[in-house]
Amino acid sequence: MKIELNLYASLARYIPREAGAPCNRIFEVGEGTTIIALLHHLQVPMDKVKLIFLNGLHAHGDEILSEGDRVGVFPPVAGG
Amino acid sequence: MKSLREFLVAHAQNGVISFSVQAKAVREFRLPFPVVEETILKTNLLPSRYLRNQETLSQADQFSLFRSRVAVIGCGGLGGYIVEALARVGIGHITVIDPDVFDDHNLNRQLLSETGTLGLSKAEAAVGRVRRINPAVTVAPVKRVFTRENGGMLLKHARAAVDALDSIGLRLDLADVCMEMGIPLVHGSIGGWYGQVTTQFPGEDTLRKIYSGRSHDKGIEDRLGNLSFMACLVAGFQAAEVVKIILDQGKTLRGRMLSINLLDVEIVDVAL
Protein backbone atom coordinates (compact mmCIF):
# COMPACT_ATOMS: atom_id res chain seq x y z
CA MET A 1 0.00 0.00 0.00
CA LYS A 2 1.06 3.58 -0.57
CA ILE A 3 1.54 6.27 2.06
CA GLU A 4 2.92 9.82 1.91
CA LEU A 5 5.90 10.67 4.11
CA ASN A 6 7.23 14.18 4.58
CA LEU A 7 10.48 14.64 6.46
CA TYR A 8 11.01 18.29 7.31
CA ALA A 9 13.95 20.61 7.98
CA SER A 10 17.19 18.69 8.57
CA LEU A 11 15.38 15.35 8.17
CA ALA A 12 14.62 16.05 4.50
CA ARG A 13 17.98 14.51 3.54
CA TYR A 14 16.78 11.06 4.59
CA ILE A 15 14.18 10.93 1.82
CA PRO A 16 15.85 8.79 -0.85
CA ARG A 17 16.22 10.62 -4.15
CA GLU A 18 18.35 10.50 -7.21
CA ALA A 19 20.54 13.51 -7.90
CA GLY A 20 18.59 16.23 -9.64
CA ALA A 21 15.33 14.30 -9.50
CA PRO A 22 12.30 15.75 -7.75
CA CYS A 23 11.66 14.41 -4.28
CA ASN A 24 9.32 11.42 -4.27
CA ARG A 25 7.37 11.38 -1.05
CA ILE A 26 5.10 8.42 -1.83
CA PHE A 27 6.30 5.17 -0.30
CA GLU A 28 5.20 1.59 -0.72
CA VAL A 29 4.99 -0.09 2.67
CA GLY A 30 3.89 -3.56 3.80
CA GLU A 31 0.87 -4.37 5.96
CA GLY A 32 1.51 -3.82 9.65
CA THR A 33 4.33 -1.29 9.15
CA THR A 34 4.54 1.32 11.90
CA ILE A 35 5.78 4.89 11.46
CA ILE A 36 8.91 4.10 13.49
CA ALA A 37 9.63 1.01 11.39
CA LEU A 38 9.43 3.11 8.23
CA LEU A 39 11.75 5.74 9.72
CA HIS A 40 14.20 2.99 10.73
CA HIS A 41 14.07 1.63 7.20
CA LEU A 42 15.05 5.07 5.87
CA GLN A 43 17.82 5.24 8.49
CA VAL A 44 16.34 8.33 10.10
CA PRO A 45 18.09 8.74 13.49
CA MET A 46 15.33 8.60 16.10
CA ASP A 47 17.12 11.03 18.41
CA LYS A 48 16.63 13.61 15.65
CA VAL A 49 12.87 13.03 15.52
CA LYS A 50 10.75 15.34 17.64
CA LEU A 51 7.27 15.87 16.27
CA ILE A 52 5.32 13.25 14.34
CA PHE A 53 1.98 13.94 12.67
CA LEU A 54 -0.28 11.27 11.21
CA ASN A 55 -2.99 12.72 8.94
CA GLY A 56 -2.60 16.07 10.67
CA LEU A 57 -2.80 14.74 14.24
CA HIS A 58 -0.05 14.17 16.79
CA ALA A 59 1.32 10.66 16.70
CA HIS A 60 3.73 8.66 18.84
CA GLY A 61 5.31 6.65 16.07
CA ASP A 62 3.99 3.22 17.00
CA GLU A 63 0.82 3.66 14.92
CA ILE A 64 0.34 1.11 12.12
CA LEU A 65 0.14 2.73 8.69
CA SER A 66 -2.89 2.42 6.42
CA GLU A 67 -3.33 3.04 2.71
CA GLY A 68 -3.23 6.76 1.90
CA ASP A 69 -1.89 7.87 5.29
CA ARG A 70 0.06 11.12 5.42
CA VAL A 71 2.97 11.29 7.84
CA GLY A 72 4.97 14.41 8.75
CA VAL A 73 8.12 14.31 10.89
CA PHE A 74 10.05 17.25 12.37
CA PRO A 75 13.39 17.41 14.21
CA PRO A 76 13.89 19.44 17.41
CA VAL A 77 14.96 23.00 16.56
CA ALA A 78 15.96 25.05 19.59
CA GLY A 79 18.75 27.50 18.71
CA GLY A 80 18.47 31.21 19.16
CA MET B 1 6.86 80.36 27.48
CA LYS B 2 4.87 78.01 25.30
CA SER B 3 3.76 74.64 26.60
CA LEU B 4 5.32 71.55 25.06
CA ARG B 5 2.10 70.90 23.21
CA GLU B 6 2.03 74.42 21.77
CA PHE B 7 5.69 74.09 20.80
CA LEU B 8 5.00 70.84 18.96
CA VAL B 9 1.91 72.13 17.18
CA ALA B 10 3.80 75.25 16.10
CA HIS B 11 6.67 73.17 14.68
CA ALA B 12 4.64 70.41 13.07
CA GLN B 13 4.60 70.18 9.31
CA ASN B 14 1.50 68.48 7.94
CA GLY B 15 1.03 66.79 11.30
CA VAL B 16 4.57 65.47 11.37
CA ILE B 17 7.30 66.25 13.91
CA SER B 18 10.85 65.87 12.63
CA PHE B 19 13.53 64.24 14.76
CA SER B 20 15.39 67.55 15.07
CA VAL B 21 12.25 69.26 16.45
CA GLN B 22 11.70 66.36 18.85
CA ALA B 23 15.33 66.60 20.03
CA LYS B 24 14.96 70.38 20.40
CA ALA B 25 11.85 69.87 22.56
CA VAL B 26 13.81 67.42 24.72
CA ARG B 27 16.52 70.06 25.27
CA GLU B 28 14.29 73.13 25.70
CA PHE B 29 11.73 71.51 27.98
CA ARG B 30 14.31 69.29 29.77
CA LEU B 31 12.17 66.24 29.29
CA PRO B 32 13.14 62.66 28.39
CA PHE B 33 12.56 61.55 24.78
CA PRO B 34 9.75 59.13 25.75
CA VAL B 35 7.76 61.95 27.40
CA VAL B 36 8.05 64.13 24.32
CA GLU B 37 7.12 61.17 22.11
CA GLU B 38 4.02 60.49 24.19
CA THR B 39 2.95 64.14 23.94
CA ILE B 40 3.49 64.10 20.18
CA LEU B 41 1.31 61.03 19.75
CA LYS B 42 -1.33 62.24 22.22
CA THR B 43 -1.55 65.50 20.27
CA ASN B 44 -2.40 63.42 17.21
CA LEU B 45 0.93 64.27 15.61
CA LEU B 46 3.39 61.75 14.20
CA PRO B 47 7.15 61.55 14.75
CA SER B 48 8.66 61.65 11.26
CA ARG B 49 10.55 58.39 11.87
CA TYR B 50 7.23 56.55 11.55
CA LEU B 51 6.23 58.09 8.20
CA ARG B 52 7.18 54.92 6.33
CA ASN B 53 5.15 52.81 8.77
CA GLN B 54 2.08 54.50 7.32
CA GLU B 55 -0.49 53.67 6.05
CA THR B 56 0.18 50.15 7.23
CA LEU B 57 0.26 51.43 10.81
CA SER B 58 -2.02 54.34 11.66
CA GLN B 59 -1.26 57.13 14.10
CA ALA B 60 -3.50 55.37 16.64
CA ASP B 61 -1.59 52.12 16.02
CA GLN B 62 1.69 53.92 16.73
CA PHE B 63 0.27 55.15 20.01
CA SER B 64 -0.81 51.62 20.96
CA LEU B 65 2.66 50.28 20.15
CA PHE B 66 4.30 53.12 22.08
CA ARG B 67 2.25 52.37 25.19
CA SER B 68 3.05 48.65 25.09
CA ARG B 69 5.72 46.68 26.94
CA VAL B 70 7.27 43.66 25.31
CA ALA B 71 9.74 41.31 27.00
CA VAL B 72 12.44 39.77 24.82
CA ILE B 73 14.05 36.80 26.52
CA GLY B 74 17.46 36.22 24.98
CA CYS B 75 19.53 38.90 23.23
CA GLY B 76 21.57 36.65 20.96
CA GLY B 77 20.90 35.72 17.33
CA LEU B 78 17.12 36.03 17.37
CA GLY B 79 16.88 38.55 20.20
CA GLY B 80 19.19 41.12 18.62
CA TYR B 81 17.12 41.33 15.44
CA ILE B 82 13.85 41.23 17.40
CA VAL B 83 14.85 44.16 19.62
CA GLU B 84 15.96 46.06 16.51
CA ALA B 85 12.64 45.49 14.74
CA LEU B 86 10.53 46.31 17.81
CA ALA B 87 12.44 49.54 18.52
CA ARG B 88 12.24 50.69 14.90
CA VAL B 89 8.53 49.93 14.59
CA GLY B 90 7.91 51.95 17.74
CA ILE B 91 7.27 49.61 20.70
CA GLY B 92 7.58 52.00 23.65
CA HIS B 93 8.92 49.69 26.36
CA ILE B 94 11.16 46.70 25.89
CA THR B 95 12.51 44.47 28.65
CA VAL B 96 15.64 42.66 27.45
CA ILE B 97 16.74 39.63 29.43
CA ASP B 98 20.11 37.93 28.97
CA PRO B 99 22.83 37.05 31.49
CA ASP B 100 25.54 36.51 28.85
CA VAL B 101 28.38 38.56 27.40
CA PHE B 102 29.46 38.53 23.76
CA ASP B 103 31.99 35.97 22.59
CA ASP B 104 33.84 35.69 19.25
CA HIS B 105 31.53 32.95 17.98
CA ASN B 106 28.51 35.28 18.28
CA LEU B 107 29.87 37.55 15.51
CA ASN B 108 28.57 35.26 12.72
CA ARG B 109 24.95 36.21 13.39
CA GLN B 110 24.20 38.30 16.45
CA LEU B 111 23.29 41.84 15.42
CA LEU B 112 24.30 43.36 18.74
CA SER B 113 27.76 41.76 18.70
CA GLU B 114 30.66 43.77 17.33
CA THR B 115 34.39 43.38 17.72
CA GLY B 116 34.16 46.31 20.09
CA THR B 117 31.49 44.70 22.31
CA LEU B 118 33.21 41.34 22.87
CA GLY B 119 33.13 40.54 26.57
CA LEU B 120 30.34 43.05 27.19
CA SER B 121 26.77 42.37 28.33
CA LYS B 122 24.26 41.46 25.62
CA ALA B 123 21.41 43.13 27.51
CA GLU B 124 23.42 46.34 27.89
CA ALA B 125 24.34 46.23 24.21
CA ALA B 126 20.61 46.17 23.42
CA VAL B 127 20.11 49.28 25.54
CA GLY B 128 22.88 51.14 23.70
CA ARG B 129 21.69 50.07 20.26
CA VAL B 130 18.10 51.18 20.90
CA ARG B 131 19.24 54.47 22.38
CA ARG B 132 21.12 55.20 19.15
CA ILE B 133 18.27 54.28 16.81
CA ASN B 134 15.15 55.32 18.76
CA PRO B 135 15.69 57.18 22.05
CA ALA B 136 11.91 57.37 22.58
CA VAL B 137 11.95 53.65 23.40
CA THR B 138 12.62 52.74 27.04
CA VAL B 139 14.71 49.60 27.41
CA ALA B 140 15.00 47.81 30.74
CA PRO B 141 18.02 45.47 30.80
CA VAL B 142 18.02 42.36 32.97
CA LYS B 143 21.40 40.63 33.22
CA ARG B 144 20.06 37.51 34.87
CA VAL B 145 18.88 34.09 33.76
CA PHE B 146 15.11 33.89 33.29
CA THR B 147 13.71 31.37 35.78
CA ARG B 148 10.31 30.21 36.99
CA GLU B 149 11.05 32.04 40.22
CA ASN B 150 11.91 35.48 38.81
CA GLY B 151 9.75 35.14 35.69
CA GLY B 152 6.63 36.63 37.26
CA MET B 153 8.49 39.77 38.23
CA LEU B 154 10.40 40.08 34.93
CA LEU B 155 7.29 39.73 32.76
CA LYS B 156 5.09 42.01 34.85
CA HIS B 157 3.05 44.39 32.65
CA ALA B 158 4.30 42.74 29.44
CA ARG B 159 1.74 42.75 26.64
CA ALA B 160 3.70 39.96 24.96
CA ALA B 161 6.84 37.92 25.55
CA VAL B 162 9.24 36.81 22.84
CA ASP B 163 11.12 33.53 23.17
CA ALA B 164 14.62 34.09 21.78
CA LEU B 165 16.30 31.58 24.09
CA ASP B 166 18.64 28.76 23.12
CA SER B 167 17.72 25.88 25.39
CA ILE B 168 14.62 23.72 25.54
CA GLY B 169 14.45 23.74 29.36
CA LEU B 170 14.43 27.53 29.59
CA ARG B 171 11.93 27.81 26.74
CA LEU B 172 9.52 25.51 28.59
CA ASP B 173 9.99 27.47 31.83
CA LEU B 174 9.20 30.69 29.96
CA ALA B 175 6.14 29.10 28.33
CA ASP B 176 4.84 27.94 31.70
CA VAL B 177 5.31 31.37 33.30
CA CYS B 178 3.55 33.02 30.34
CA MET B 179 0.67 30.57 30.64
CA GLU B 180 0.31 31.27 34.36
CA MET B 181 0.42 35.04 33.78
CA GLY B 182 -1.87 35.05 30.75
CA ILE B 183 0.78 36.57 28.46
CA PRO B 184 0.99 35.67 24.76
CA LEU B 185 4.36 34.10 23.91
CA VAL B 186 5.93 34.30 20.46
CA HIS B 187 8.28 31.37 19.97
CA GLY B 188 11.06 31.18 17.43
CA SER B 189 14.01 28.85 17.09
CA ILE B 190 16.70 28.13 14.53
CA GLY B 191 19.31 25.52 13.63
CA GLY B 192 21.34 25.27 10.42
CA TRP B 193 19.21 26.16 7.38
CA TYR B 194 16.05 25.59 9.42
CA GLY B 195 13.76 27.47 11.76
CA GLN B 196 10.31 27.46 13.31
CA VAL B 197 7.84 30.01 14.64
CA THR B 198 4.60 29.75 16.57
CA THR B 199 2.59 31.80 19.08
CA GLN B 200 1.24 30.44 22.35
CA PHE B 201 -1.78 32.29 23.71
CA PRO B 202 -2.97 32.19 27.33
CA GLY B 203 -4.52 28.85 28.22
CA GLU B 204 -2.55 26.99 25.53
CA ASP B 205 0.41 24.65 25.98
CA THR B 206 1.88 25.02 22.51
CA LEU B 207 5.54 24.78 23.52
CA ARG B 208 4.89 21.66 25.59
CA LYS B 209 3.45 20.11 22.42
CA ILE B 210 6.53 21.01 20.42
CA TYR B 211 9.18 19.99 22.93
CA SER B 212 7.49 17.35 25.09
CA GLY B 213 9.47 14.27 26.02
CA ARG B 214 12.86 15.76 25.27
CA SER B 215 15.75 14.39 27.24
CA HIS B 216 18.22 16.78 25.56
CA ASP B 217 18.25 20.51 26.14
CA LYS B 218 19.47 21.27 22.60
CA GLY B 219 18.13 20.51 19.14
CA ILE B 220 19.69 20.20 15.69
CA GLU B 221 21.54 23.50 16.21
CA ASP B 222 23.93 21.70 18.53
CA ARG B 223 25.51 20.09 15.47
CA LEU B 224 24.39 22.40 12.64
CA GLY B 225 25.06 25.78 14.32
CA ASN B 226 23.08 28.94 13.57
CA LEU B 227 23.30 31.15 10.50
CA SER B 228 22.88 34.92 10.27
CA PHE B 229 20.04 34.95 7.76
CA MET B 230 18.02 32.34 9.64
CA ALA B 231 18.21 34.47 12.80
CA CYS B 232 17.16 37.53 10.81
CA LEU B 233 14.29 35.70 9.05
CA VAL B 234 12.77 34.02 12.10
CA ALA B 235 13.18 37.20 14.19
CA GLY B 236 11.20 39.04 11.50
CA PHE B 237 8.33 36.58 11.81
CA GLN B 238 8.42 36.94 15.60
CA ALA B 239 8.39 40.77 15.54
CA ALA B 240 5.42 40.70 13.16
CA GLU B 241 3.54 38.39 15.52
CA VAL B 242 4.14 40.83 18.39
CA VAL B 243 2.77 43.78 16.42
CA LYS B 244 -0.32 41.82 15.35
CA ILE B 245 -0.97 40.72 18.95
CA ILE B 246 -0.74 44.28 20.27
CA LEU B 247 -2.87 45.78 17.53
CA ASP B 248 -5.23 42.80 17.26
CA GLN B 249 -4.82 42.78 13.51
CA GLY B 250 -4.49 40.04 10.92
CA LYS B 251 -3.91 36.38 11.71
CA THR B 252 -1.33 35.07 14.13
CA LEU B 253 0.39 31.69 14.30
CA ARG B 254 -1.95 30.59 17.06
CA GLY B 255 -2.27 26.81 17.05
CA ARG B 256 0.02 26.61 14.02
CA MET B 257 3.74 26.30 13.54
CA LEU B 258 5.70 27.52 10.55
CA SER B 259 8.56 25.18 9.78
CA ILE B 260 11.09 26.91 7.54
CA ASN B 261 13.69 25.17 5.39
CA LEU B 262 15.74 27.74 3.49
CA LEU B 263 18.05 25.13 1.97
CA ASP B 264 15.20 23.77 -0.16
CA VAL B 265 13.07 26.94 0.19
CA GLU B 266 10.13 25.19 1.85
CA ILE B 267 7.82 26.80 4.39
CA VAL B 268 5.29 24.43 5.92
CA ASP B 269 2.35 25.58 8.03
CA VAL B 270 1.45 22.80 10.50
CA ALA B 271 -1.60 22.69 12.77
CA LEU B 272 -0.49 21.86 16.31
Interface residues (C-beta under 8 A of the other chain):
Chain A: N6 Y8 A9 S10 A12 D47 K48 K50 L51 F53 G56 H58 G72 F74 P75 P76 V77 A78 G79 G80
Chain B: G74 G76 G77 L78 G79 D163 A164 L165 D166 S167 I168 R171 G188 S189 I190 G191 G192 W193 Y194 G195 Q196 K209 I210 Y211 R214 H216 D217 K218 G219 I220 E221 L224 G225 N226 A231 S259 I260 N261 L263 D264 E266 V268 V270 A271
